[in-house]
Amino acid sequence: MIVQDHYRLSNGVEIPKLGLGTWMIPDGAAGRAVIDAVGLGYRHVDTAQAYGNEAGVGDGVRAAGVDRDQIFVTTKLAAEVKDHAGAAAAIDGSLRALGLDHIDLMLIHSPQPWMRFGDADRFLDGNRQAWRALEDAYEAGKLRSIGLSNFQQGDLENILAACSVKPMVHQVLAHISNTPFDLIAFSEQHGMLVEAYSPIAHGELLGNADVAAMAGRYGVSIPQLSIRYTLQLGLLPLPKTANPAHMRDNAAVDFVISDADMDVLRGLPTIQDYGEASVFPVYGGRLG
């Protein structure tokens, strides 16, 4: 099963190829979701300071019934933190909230604060300061690996030009009908594993007739086809769910999409409307 497979990061750390996303899972439900996922074989959980559920995720990790070192835990530095002292304090805050003595991967959640997402100001100095705090925590053994999320090429170049430890991971919005191929290629050229969040387009692919028809030909669900697509691109998908049946379905992706069908999926028209999720900056909206 895919949950037993790993990628190897540039620093040698192994990361499971499929993760459980926890965005929009309430803190009180996150622990149960983690326990259920681990029971189904998952060993990778993705959270963030912005999700407000680090404590619940940490509870689930401790109660899951497997050794801590068998579960890969990712969290993300809040997008609004753009100074060294604030980032250092926030990293320690995540360790306390999770109740763990180390975090397997920590990312800068966005190059810009969410309320400024898409503005001309790219917060270049602030991102360098936040990155330096991640480097310090990495060197201190608090973080096993460090990376970025939602960065554009110029934002990545800003970090690469000043870092002493290169980013090992870049987490981006990537799915059928919206795959940033150039950004993925640039990230990979600089040694980053690319993770794909919202691999099912926050549910919008469920209504796509072309994807549904292809999934039917393979005898799989739309989420399974969508997750397999990202895996065949060499990405690490992070489907979000608190439903054990969906967790099981999302992990049953041991089939192969043909090269011809991958070409079809690469060329599908870009999704223009993410429904209720459209308000969020990563889907083109504005918060407030």
Secondary structure, 3 states (H helix, E strand, C coil): CHHHCEEECCCCCEEECCCEECCCCCHHHHHHHHHHHHHCCCCEEECCHHHCCHHHHHHHHHHCCCCHHHCEEEEEECCCCCCHHHHHHHHHHHHHHHCCCCECEEEECCCCCHHHCCCCCCCHHHHHHHHHHHHHHHHCCCECCEEEECCCHHHHHHHHCCCCCCCCEEEEECECCECCHHHHHHHHHCCCEEEEECCCHHHHHHHCHHHHHHHHHHCCCHHHHHHHHHHHCCCEEECECCCHHHHHHHHCCCCCCCHHHHHHHHCCCCCCCCHHHHHCHHHCCCCC
